[in-house]
C-alpha cells in the first residue's frame, strides 16, 4: 500500500428521519466524477429503503457499489457485518474513490471509527470525516428527532443493540464526534427557528466543528467530502458518554492479528471443525487464508466470520508459487497465537 493512497471514507450519522438519505442521494447525483461506494445501515419499518440510493443511473455509483447492512446497528455488528464489507470494497477493481457510510440512527460513531484500526482496513482506508445530520425543524421545536416513537420502535426491533444510551446521549455523542453538522429542513425555518436549532446543538460541538444549513439535502459535495480529518487518529479529542466502557460492553478498538502455518497435507475436510472449535474456545473474529489440498491444482480459499465458515476453490496455483497453507487469524487483543495455532493444527508463522 505504500504506492497507493488510502481510500477516504465519510461517516454520515444522525437520527431516523433527519435527512441522511436525501443528503447522500444528492452527493451521488453530484459526485463530480468520483467513483463512490455506499454502505447503508439504516433499517426498520420506517427506515431507509435501499432502492432510494440504487438505480440512479449514474455510472460513478453503480448498484453493486450500494451495500445494505440490515442485521442491526452497525456499531454493534462491526466484526460480523461492517468489517467484511469494507474488506470486500477495498479489494474491488476499479477501487472506489470515496466510501460513504450511512449509520443507523441508533449508532454510536466512535466504535465505527475505531474499526478502522482493523488489520485489513487500517492500511487501506481512512475516515475522511464524520458528518452529523440533524433535523432543524425538530430542534427548533425543542426535540432532537422528528419522531421519537420511530426511534423507540427501531430500538425495540434491533436484537443486536448492545448499548442502552438514552436518545439525548446518542445525540450528544453524534455531535461530539462530528467534523461537520448539517442542519436540514432549513427551508421550513425562519431566522428565529434556525437560531433556536443552532443554539440547541452549540453546547455539544467541538470548537473546530462547522455547521452547514441545508434544504432538501442540497450541500455541495466539495463541502462534505475531502475534509482529510483522519478521524481514527483524533478520537481522543472527541468525547463520548461511552468512553469508559470496556470492550465487552461496547467497542471494537483492540485487535490482534497473526498468521498460522498449517502442515503440508493438512486434512481440509477436518479444518471446518477445527476452526469452529477454535472460535468457540477463543475470542476470534475472523479467519481467512488459503489451503493447499493434496492432489488439487487449485488453492482452497477459507473465510470465516465468527462461527460461519465458507470454503471454495478460487484459482489454480501459479507456476513457481509456493503451495503453502496459511490462515490469518484476527481477534481480540490478548488472543494467544500459540493456543489458537495448536487448536487449528498448525503453528504460528515466524
CORMOLIN-V260420 format. One record per pair of residues at least 4 apart in sequence whose ideal C-beta (glycine too) atoms are under 6 Angstrom apart, sorted by sequence separation. I is the first residue (numbers start at 1). J is the second residue. D is the distance in whole Angstrom. If there is no record, write none. Layout:
i=I j=J d=D
i=I j=J d=D
//
This chain:
i=14 j=18 d=4
i=19 j=23 d=6
i=43 j=47 d=5
i=50 j=54 d=6
i=61 j=65 d=6
i=72 j=76 d=6
i=77 j=81 d=4
i=78 j=82 d=5
i=79 j=83 d=6
i=103 j=107 d=4
i=121 j=125 d=5
i=165 j=169 d=4
i=189 j=193 d=4
i=205 j=209 d=4
i=219 j=223 d=6
i=221 j=225 d=5
i=245 j=249 d=4
i=247 j=251 d=5
i=262 j=266 d=4
i=278 j=282 d=6
i=317 j=321 d=5
i=331 j=335 d=4
i=337 j=341 d=6
i=31 j=36 d=5
i=42 j=47 d=5
i=69 j=74 d=6
i=72 j=77 d=5
i=78 j=83 d=6
i=116 j=121 d=5
i=117 j=122 d=5
i=138 j=143 d=4
i=165 j=170 d=5
i=189 j=194 d=5
i=214 j=219 d=5
i=219 j=224 d=6
i=245 j=250 d=5
i=279 j=284 d=5
i=304 j=309 d=4
i=341 j=346 d=5
i=14 j=20 d=5
i=42 j=48 d=4
i=71 j=77 d=6
i=116 j=122 d=6
i=145 j=151 d=6
i=317 j=323 d=6
i=341 j=347 d=5
i=138 j=145 d=6
i=212 j=219 d=6
i=247 j=254 d=6
i=293 j=300 d=5
i=303 j=310 d=5
i=341 j=348 d=5
i=12 j=20 d=5
i=74 j=82 d=5
i=138 j=146 d=4
i=242 j=250 d=6
i=54 j=63 d=5
i=290 j=299 d=5
i=291 j=300 d=4
i=302 j=311 d=5
i=40 j=50 d=6
i=71 j=81 d=5
i=116 j=127 d=6
i=135 j=146 d=5
i=291 j=302 d=6
i=300 j=311 d=6
i=301 j=312 d=5
i=329 j=340 d=6
i=337 j=348 d=4
i=54 j=66 d=5
i=69 j=81 d=5
i=275 j=287 d=6
i=53 j=66 d=5
i=289 j=302 d=6
i=300 j=313 d=6
i=301 j=314 d=4
i=113 j=127 d=5
i=183 j=197 d=6
i=38 j=53 d=6
i=288 j=303 d=5
i=298 j=313 d=4
i=287 j=304 d=4
i=50 j=68 d=4
i=67 j=85 d=6
i=298 j=316 d=5
i=299 j=317 d=6
i=297 j=316 d=5
i=109 j=130 d=5
i=268 j=291 d=5
i=35 j=60 d=5
i=36 j=61 d=4
i=268 j=293 d=5
i=175 j=201 d=6
i=21 j=48 d=5
i=43 j=70 d=5
i=144 j=171 d=4
i=186 j=213 d=4
i=28 j=56 d=6
i=37 j=65 d=4
i=38 j=66 d=5
i=39 j=67 d=5
i=40 j=68 d=5
i=41 j=69 d=5
i=176 j=204 d=6
i=186 j=214 d=6
i=187 j=215 d=4
i=279 j=307 d=5
i=31 j=60 d=5
i=74 j=103 d=5
i=175 j=204 d=4
i=186 j=215 d=5
i=265 j=294 d=5
i=275 j=304 d=6
i=74 j=104 d=6
i=175 j=205 d=6
i=180 j=210 d=5
i=181 j=211 d=5
i=182 j=212 d=5
i=183 j=213 d=5
i=184 j=214 d=5
i=21 j=52 d=6
i=73 j=104 d=5
i=178 j=209 d=6
i=292 j=323 d=4
i=75 j=107 d=5
i=172 j=204 d=5
i=182 j=214 d=5
i=268 j=300 d=6
i=28 j=61 d=5
i=41 j=74 d=4
i=73 j=106 d=5
i=74 j=107 d=5
i=75 j=108 d=5
i=87 j=120 d=5
i=292 j=325 d=5
i=73 j=107 d=5
i=90 j=124 d=5
i=275 j=309 d=6
i=291 j=325 d=4
i=83 j=118 d=5
i=86 j=121 d=5
i=75 j=111 d=4
i=75 j=112 d=5
i=78 j=115 d=5
i=272 j=309 d=5
i=289 j=326 d=5
i=289 j=327 d=4
i=289 j=328 d=5
i=287 j=327 d=6
i=288 j=328 d=5
i=132 j=174 d=5
i=287 j=329 d=6
i=132 j=175 d=5
i=286 j=330 d=4
i=285 j=330 d=5
i=39 j=85 d=6
i=132 j=178 d=4
i=285 j=331 d=5
i=130 j=177 d=5
i=136 j=183 d=4
i=284 j=331 d=4
i=130 j=178 d=5
i=136 j=184 d=6
i=137 j=185 d=4
i=179 j=227 d=5
i=283 j=331 d=5
i=130 j=179 d=5
i=131 j=180 d=5
i=132 j=181 d=5
i=133 j=182 d=5
i=134 j=183 d=6
i=135 j=184 d=6
i=136 j=185 d=5
i=140 j=189 d=6
i=283 j=332 d=4
i=129 j=179 d=4
i=136 j=186 d=6
i=179 j=229 d=5
i=137 j=188 d=5
i=37 j=89 d=5
i=136 j=189 d=6
i=140 j=193 d=4
i=140 j=196 d=5
i=140 j=197 d=5
i=139 j=197 d=4
i=282 j=340 d=5
i=37 j=96 d=4
i=266 j=325 d=5
i=42 j=102 d=6
i=35 j=96 d=5
i=136 j=197 d=4
i=139 j=200 d=4
i=177 j=238 d=5
i=35 j=97 d=5
i=36 j=98 d=6
i=37 j=99 d=5
i=38 j=100 d=5
i=39 j=101 d=5
i=40 j=102 d=5
i=41 j=103 d=5
i=42 j=104 d=6
i=176 j=238 d=6
i=278 j=340 d=6
i=34 j=97 d=4
i=41 j=104 d=5
i=176 j=239 d=5
i=262 j=325 d=4
i=34 j=98 d=5
i=108 j=173 d=6
i=109 j=174 d=6
i=261 j=326 d=6
i=278 j=343 d=4
i=278 j=344 d=6
i=110 j=177 d=6
i=173 j=240 d=5
i=259 j=326 d=6
i=260 j=327 d=5
i=109 j=177 d=4
i=173 j=241 d=6
i=259 j=328 d=6
i=260 j=329 d=6
i=274 j=344 d=5
i=258 j=329 d=6
i=274 j=345 d=6
i=169 j=241 d=5
i=257 j=330 d=5
i=256 j=331 d=6
i=256 j=333 d=5
i=24 j=102 d=6
i=254 j=333 d=4
i=256 j=335 d=4
i=258 j=337 d=5
i=260 j=341 d=5
i=20 j=102 d=5
i=77 j=160 d=5
i=76 j=160 d=5
i=260 j=344 d=5
i=262 j=346 d=4
i=73 j=158 d=5
i=76 j=161 d=6
i=261 j=346 d=5
i=72 j=158 d=5
i=76 j=162 d=5
i=260 j=346 d=5
i=261 j=347 d=6
i=163 j=250 d=5
i=72 j=160 d=3
i=73 j=161 d=5
i=162 j=250 d=6
i=261 j=349 d=5
i=16 j=105 d=4
i=8 j=98 d=5
i=9 j=99 d=4
i=10 j=100 d=5
i=11 j=101 d=5
i=12 j=102 d=5
i=13 j=103 d=5
i=15 j=105 d=4
i=258 j=348 d=6
i=259 j=349 d=4
i=9 j=101 d=6
i=131 j=224 d=6
i=13 j=109 d=5
i=129 j=227 d=4
i=128 j=227 d=5
i=129 j=229 d=5
i=130 j=231 d=6
i=46 j=150 d=5
i=126 j=230 d=5
i=127 j=231 d=4
i=127 j=232 d=5
i=23 j=133 d=6
i=44 j=154 d=4
i=20 j=133 d=5
i=44 j=157 d=6
i=19 j=133 d=5
i=18 j=133 d=5
i=9 j=125 d=5
i=18 j=134 d=6
i=116 j=232 d=4
i=18 j=135 d=5
i=7 j=125 d=5
i=8 j=126 d=6
i=9 j=127 d=6
i=10 j=128 d=5
i=14 j=132 d=6
i=113 j=231 d=5
i=6 j=125 d=6
i=10 j=129 d=5
i=11 j=130 d=5
i=12 j=131 d=5
i=13 j=132 d=5
i=14 j=133 d=3
i=113 j=232 d=5
i=6 j=126 d=4
i=8 j=128 d=4
i=1 j=123 d=5
i=1 j=124 d=6
i=98 j=225 d=6
i=17 j=146 d=5
i=15 j=145 d=4
i=17 j=147 d=6
i=110 j=240 d=5
i=16 j=150 d=5
i=16 j=151 d=6
i=117 j=253 d=6
i=115 j=252 d=6
i=118 j=255 d=6
i=16 j=154 d=6
i=114 j=252 d=6
i=119 j=257 d=4
i=114 j=253 d=4
i=111 j=251 d=5
i=111 j=252 d=6
i=13 j=174 d=5
i=19 j=184 d=4
i=78 j=252 d=4
i=26 j=217 d=4
i=30 j=221 d=6
i=26 j=218 d=6
i=23 j=217 d=4
i=27 j=221 d=5
i=22 j=217 d=3
i=19 j=217 d=6
i=79 j=285 d=4
i=119 j=330 d=6
i=84 j=305 d=6
i=80 j=305 d=6
i=80 j=306 d=6
//
